[in-house]
């Protein structure tokens, strides 16, 4: 697997379980140069979609991986930059659907969603995970440092339009950076903005790996928890460091207390139980499935649990 150019993993994902990654773009090619980016500053700033690599070459690598019977839960198109810049994205997604019955997810900054063709390409996916870091023009320029022709209004409009028609799962992520967008005023603006978008899940994140700019600082756990509760989202910060948190001693009751507020899929629950060193995870999951108080929703291999 070391000689793979486009396919990587499978790797554990905080949100998606075991993910088989596909990178359809050259390294650090993006229409943003976010101050928090773990890849560092963007090498090639571009907002033009290109056929960087032949779709067939990517599919050949994918076929080689699949024949090895390697276990994974989801195919994630993400790359080391912005995957929607790949002009062959729609064809790639369609071909992957023909080859595999696993869900297909795309992790994107969402900047190109104003483009009708990009929206159509993504309609074929099961999950789209766009970031939405800014709640104003000023923050958009300061945090995302976009390509010169991109405007805050255009990007927000694109996400709003996409959310109207998309039939899959739309999971939004907000990256909070200390001193930039973690204040009370910003949270209020986020709440207003989110009310204009039809989404299924919201994740609130903060930089946990070395960022592009050394001045970038992570938001503390207490403020992250507050922001997540205020916005009705899930703090990935807590998910990364220690999983979902609960003071309740009993593992099963702790899970119930969380899904009362935030539905969780099986991977999130298992990660939470692992963080608590639970020795009976399989039994707990079985009990959860049979509990008349809970409702389980199966969407292409992702089982989400919530209280009835």
N, C-alpha and C positions, 0 to 999 in steps of 0.2 A: 504493500500500500504506500510505500515511501516515494514511488516514482509518479504518483498521481499529481496531475497539474490542476485539475478543476474540482475534483471530489476530495473531501477530507472528512475524517472521523471514521465511524460514528463517535460523537462526543456527548457527554451529559449536558443537557440544557436546563437552565433554571425554570423555564416555563413549559418546555415541550417534551421532556423526557429524554430518550436517547435519539440524538439528531444526526442524520447523515447530511453533511453540508455540501453545497455546490456553490462555487465561486465563478460567475460568468464574466468577470471584468478584471482588468489588470490591477495590481496592488495599488492602493491609495489613489484610485481614480474616483472622484466624487464631485458633486455640485455644492457641497458644504466643506468647510474646514473647521469643524467644531472644536472649541477650546478644550473640551474634555476627551477628545477622541483617543482611544487607547493605541491607535496605530500611529499617532503623531500627526503632524501637519500634512495636509493633502498635497501630494506631489503633482497631480494633474487635475487642475480645476476645470471642469467641463459641465455643460448642461445639454450637450448634444448626444443623442442616442446613437450608438455605433455597434456594428457587428464585430465586436472585438475578437471573437473566436468562432469558428464554425460550430453550429449546433450539433452536427454529427460527431465532432471530436469530443464534446462534453458527454454526449449520450454513449459513446463507445466506452469511456471510462466508467460511466454509471453501470452499463451492462456488465462490465468486468467485475465490478464490486458485487452486484446482485448475484452473479453466478457463484460467488464464494459463500453464499448463504449467511452473510453477516447480519446479526439482529439489529434492527433499529425501529424506532417508533414513528418517525416523521422525516420527510425530506425538507431541508431548509435551504432556500436560495438566499444567500446573504452576501458572500464575497467579502473582500477587503476594501470596501468602498461602497458605492451606491448601485445595487443590482438592477434597478429600473433603467439605468443608462444602457443596459444591454439590449440592443435592437431585436435580438432573437428571443427575447423573454417569453412572449406568447407561444411561439412554436415549441420552445423548450418545455414549458409547462404542459402543453398538450401532449407531447411525446412521452413525458414522464408519467402522465396519467395512463397512457396506453400500456406502459411497462410495469407499473406497480400500483398496488391498491392502498398504499400508505398515504396519509394526508400530506399535502404539499403546503408549506408555509413560506412566505416571503417577508424578510425583515428589511425594512426600508425607512429612509428619512421622510418619505411622503412628499418630497418637494416636487416631483413630476406628476402628481395626481391631477393637476390641472389639464394635463394632456389626455385627450379622449382615448387615444390608442393605448396608453399606459393603463388607464382604468379598465379598458376592455381586456387587455392581457391579464390583469390581476383577477378578473372575474372568474377565471378558471381555477383559482386556488381555493384551498380550504380555510386557510388562516392568513391574514395580513396583519403585520405588526409594525405600524408606523410610529415614528417618534414625533413628539409635539412639545418642544422645549420652551418655546417662546409664547408669551401672551401679549406681546406688543411689538411694533416695528423696531423699537430701540433694542429690546432684548434679542430679537431675531438677528440683528446685525452683530451684537456683542457676543452671543453664545454660539450661533451656528455659522457666522461669517460666510454667508451664501455667495454663490456665483452672482456676478454683477447684475444680470437681468432678472434675477429672482426677487420677488417682493413678498412680504409677509401676507398681504391680502390675497395674492395669487395662490400661495401655498395653502392657506387656510380654506379658501374657496374650493380648491381641488379636493381636500380631505372631506369637506362637507358634501360635495357632489358625489364622491365615491361612496360615502357612507349611506347615501339614499338608496342606491341600487345593489350594493354588494350583498350577495346571498350567503357568503361564508362567515367566519368568525373574525370580527375586527377588534384587535387588542391594541390599545393605544398605550404608549409609554412616554412619561414626562421625566426628563432628567433634571433634577434639582441641583444647582451649584451654589454653594455658600456665598452669600453677598450679592448674588445676581437675581435669582428668581425664587428665593425661599421665604420671602417676607409675606406678611398678611395681605398686603395689597395685591401681590402677584397671585396668591392663592384664590382671592376673590375673582380676579380676572380669568383665571383658569376655569373656575366653576361656571362663569358665564359662557365662556368659549365652548366648554364641553357640552353645554346644554343645546348647542346648535349641531351636534354630531351624533349620529346613531352608532353606538359602539357596544360591544359585548363585555369588554373587560378593560380595566385601567390599571396599569402598573406605574408606580412612582419609584424612580431610581435615583441614585447619586453615584458619582465616580468612585469606583472601588479599585481600579487599576491605574497605573501611572498615566496621567493625561498629557495632551499635546502641550499644554502651557503649565508651567510650574506653579503659577499663581492660583490655579484651580484647586479648590478644597471641597471635600465631601461634607454634606450636611450631617449633623449628628443624629444618632438613633432616635432620640426623643422627638426632635423636630420632624424627622422622617415619618415616625408613627403618627404624629399629629397631622401632617400634610395628607397622608394616606387616608386617615379617618375623615378629614375635612372634605376631601375630594371624592370619597367613596371608592377608593382604590386599594391596591395591595402594595405594600412596600417591598420591592425586590431587595433593597438594602438589608432588611431583616431576613429575607429568604436566603440571601447569599451567606450572611454571617452566621446565622443560627436557625434559619427556618422560621416559619410562622411562630409567633410567641404566644404562650398561654401560661398563666400562673396555676391553672388547674392541674392537680397532681395526677389524676387518672387520665391515661392517654386517650381513651375513647371519648370521655367527656370533654377533653380538651379539643378534640377534632370537632365535636358537635358545637362547641362554643364558637369556633371560628367559622364553620360553614353557615352558621346562623346569620353572620354578617357578610361573609365573603364566600361564595361558592368556590370549591377547590377541585381540580382534576386529580386523577389518581397519582400522578407524579408529584404534585405538590404535597399531597397527604403523606405519601411514602417518604418524601424528603423531610417533612415535619416530624414524622415518627422516628426516622433515623437520627435526627438531631437530638431527640429525647432518649436515644438508646433503647427504644422499644424492642423487645425480643419476640413479639408476637404480631408482626406487621401483617402477615397473610391472614391470620385469624381476625385481626381488627378490620381489615378490608372486607372480609366475608360478612362479618357482623354488620358493617355499615351498609352493605348491599341489601341485607335482609331486614334492616330496621324500618318499621312502618313510618317512623318519623322523618326519614330521609327520602329524597328523590334522586335517582341517578339518571343522567341524560347521556346517552351514547351518541357521539358524533364522530364518525369515521375513525374509530379506535380511541378517541379521547372520551373517557367517562368522567363527567363532572358531577359532583355531589353537592346538594343543597338541602336545607330543611324544607319540608312541605309547608 
